[in-house]
Each structure stands twice: as C-alpha cells, then as structure tokens.
Amino acid sequence: MTNARALSKDWFRQNGYIIFPLLAFAIPLIMRAVPEILMGQYVTGFDTMAYFVPDTLGWIKGGINPLQFLSLAPLLYMLLIGTTSVGASIIFTLKVLGPLLLGLLGLTVYFYAHKALSWSPKKSLLVAMLATLYFVALRISWDMFRSEIATILLFVTLVFLAKNKLSLKSGVLLSVSMFLIVLDHQLITIIMFVIVLATLAGLYSRKRKIELRKLIVVSIPAAILFLTMVYIDFFIYSSPFFGTSLTTSSGLPATTSYLGAVANTLGFFVFCFLPLIPLLILGAQYFKSNLQLKAWMIWTSIPVVLAIAVPSSFLGGVFPYRWIMLLTYPLAFYVVEGLSRIKWKWPKIAVCIIMALLVGTLSVGFLVGQNSTAFGYFGTYPSYIPKSMLQNTVPASDTQDTTNALIWAQTNIPTNGRLLVHEAFYGWGTLYFNTSQLIPYGFLNPENIAHQQFAINSSNPIYLIWWVNGTGWYGQATTPSSFQEVYRSGNIALFNYTANQ
C-alpha cells in the first residue's frame, strides 16, 4: 500500500505539469456543458437568444456599417459571423462556445496562479476551480461571453505583465492580447488599462526605465484602438462608449430611493460572496504583494462604493451589479490564499468541507436545478442572476412550446401580418421570420405599440407571442384584453390584436 502511494505521488510529480492544467481546463468545460446538454437543442443564456442570435443573423443578412460595428467592441460577433457564414448553426456555435470559454478561463487562471504568483499546481488548480465554478462565475458564463473572452485575455495579459523582462516574443504576444481585449469588451478594457498604469507606476518607482519603455511601446496599439473606438462612438454617433448593451433594463429603477439603492448594492454584494467572507477576510491579511490583482480589486470596488455614496453615479454608465460580479475573479485568489493560511490540519479539513458543501450546493443547484424548483436563494436578485442556468429568455420547460408557437405562426400568419415580439422573443422570432415581419417592442406595453401600428396601417393583422394568461414573465403575467388567443402550446400562446376591444 505504501509503495502504491509513493508511486502515485511520484507519477503526479512527473506528470503534474500536464495533469493539473488539463484538469483546470476539462473540469469547468464538462461542468458548463451539463446545462447545455440538459437544454437539448436549445441554448442557455438571456443574451445568447436576445442579442447574439438576432444581431449576428441581422448583420449577415443586412450587412455591416464598419465604423459602427467597430465601436461595439465586436470580437465575439466577428467570431459568430465567421462561423455562421461558413454554414455552422448559430445555436450550435453558442452551445459549444459556453463550455469552451469556461474551460479556457480555468486554464488561464491556473497559469496565472502558477506562473505569475508561483503557486503550487494544487493551489493553482483550486483557484481555477473557484474562479470558474462558483455560482457567480457560472452566471457570467451563462451568457456574458464577451466579458468571459476578455477576462481570459486579461489573465493572459497578467501572465506577461508579471515577467521581469519582456522579450520580443513576449512583448508581441502581450500587445496582441491587450489589443484583443479592447476589441472585445469595454469594461475589461478599462480594468486592463488600470492594471497597466499600476504596473508602469511600479516600474517607475523601482527605476526600471527600460522595462517601463517596453511596456509603453507594447501598449500603444491597444491605446490607439481604444481612442479610435471612443472617437467613433462619441463624436460620430454621439453615444456613450459603453453603449446600451452594458446598461440594460435590469439596472435600478429610476424611482428607487437612496436607501433602496444602497441596500440593493450592498445586498447584492453580500448575496454574491456571503459563503466566502470568512476566508476573504483571512486571505486579505496575507495576500498583499501582488500589484496587478490589487489594482483590479481597488478599481472594480470604486464603482460599488460610488453607487453607495451617490447611487445615481454609475461609473461609465454601467450598473454596479456588473462590477460586483467581476470581483469574483480577484476575490477567488484571496479566498484560496486564506484557505492555505490555515495551518492546523483538522480545522483546515473542517473549513474545506464546509466551504465545499456551501459552494458546491449553490453551484450544482444553479447548474442543474429547474427554474420552478430552484433554490430560494437564487430568487433574491432575479434581474441580475437567474434562478437556474436551464433557461435562456424563457425557462427550459417553455422552449419547445415557443418553437411550436413560432412554427404555427410561420404557417398561419398572413404574409402582410406582423408579429409583436418582446425582447425575450425577438431572437426566437429571427429564426423563423424576416425582420420586416417582426415588431420588437423591448420591454414596453405591447398594446400601445399595436395601437400605433394599427393607426399606421389597419390592413396589416397584428399578432403577439406571449405566455398564456396568468403565467407570463418579465412583470407581465397576463396580456391586455385587446389580444385574443388564437393558438396555444403549453404555456406559450399566439394572440391576435383586435382594435375594437
């Protein structure tokens, strides 16, 4: 038995350089694939169905305005348009992309911990697991693919920034990763530049002028792209750089009081990290030397503090819940550092068991629980974190019924008919209809939109897809009386607008 254990340890010593990073990639990928498998032919994620599907199909069919497209930080869309244009199904691409991105994130977190922080393979694997499989990280992976891609690239950037000297090859790779971050996501771009500035300040204080100049040089392409995008967005299209895609209707209502806004922000922070707080406190006492992670933590915390002090001042137009979720990644390092600082064997085992039960229960419940049977904990902030990953814009139980309703509508709605689609159903609609037949109304009142359309042209019949009365989502349990049900499949129905009601 002793020889077997010795051989096992020796095998891991010899092969750990392959086994541990492989596990850091494979475990998150496999876990993230579970909800995709349970969803069958349908993809998970609100943004995937509400934005990625219709935007990609719209650009393929209708063409692209290059300047406007660039201003959107379009790296993800470039990938989706490329794969869809060569014949790949947009739904299949998104189903594969979710697990693949989480696996790559686990891998880059592992290499950052191992290479930049000099952590052991086991400790690096642990932080990779926490940074990808904690339920907040899983929520990000649910549909925030742009943020996930940029975070992967950010950890690649951090690995290069941690090097004592930049070689020509390292400098080129660092420049490329920074450039791609700017091309992909505005929030992570800001975090990246803050980290770069902190690194430059550190090099300046240590009088390392050669490395300082190298870092400035490799940062120039990303800085030029960033300024170009800001110029296009603000001066040509007169819109804020962060755009509407980052400030959705899930922010705080305009009527929220000061105390309500403070409670919302603090409450969401506690909701996200309550199981981790004891180890966070312990880790914060020891994990003080890493400049890059400290800069990330401090900068990401500033909007949260501002939201508490002045709730109307959302930094960059981005609601604080997004900044809070992005704290998941640096905080994972503090948690693992705190765990590693527990010296006594049995207390450490007890803490590990408790943490594994808490985090594991939340994460597994979030991965595989149905919306109707999800943990009550996940119903606390449904606008920010859904109750379950087994949904997109509709719950898994309603996906087939949505398909049935749209197939019926495709066959039975007259060619001059128009279909009213809430933001939840717009992406679905683009899979079955030309956009000319769709009337997207976002989160507005469908009756008002139908009335306006009827006034413009009363000869075009108007239909609405929604849940059957009493089961509706998004704050609209029933449809107005002017809509009469003409088809039903499960909880999803088609309604015809009758102007005289």
ABEGO torsion letter per residue (X at the ends): XAAAAAAAAAAAAAAAAAAAAAAAAAAAAAAAAAAAAAAEABBBEAAAAAAAAAAAAAAAAAEBBAAAAAAAGAAAAAAAAAAAAAGBBAAAAAAAAAAAAAAAAAAAAAAAAAAAAGBBAAAAAAAAAAAAABAAAAAAAAABAAAAAAAAAAAAAAAAAABABBBAAAAAAAAAAAAAAAAABAAAAAAAAAAAAAAAAAAAAAGBAAAAAAAAAAAAAAAAAAAAAAAAAAAAAGBBAAEAAABBAABBBAABBAAAAAAAAAAAAAAAAAAAAAAAAAAAAABAABAAAAAAAAAAAAAAAAAAABAABBBGGBBAAAAAAAAAAAAAAAAAAAAAABABAAAAAAAAAAAAAAAAAAAAAAAABBAAABBAAAAABAAABBABABBBABBAAAAAAAAAAAAAAAAABBAABBBBBBAAAAAAAAAABBAAABBBAEABBAAAAAAAAAAABAABBBBBBBBBBGABBGGBABBBAABBBABBBEABBBBBBBAAX
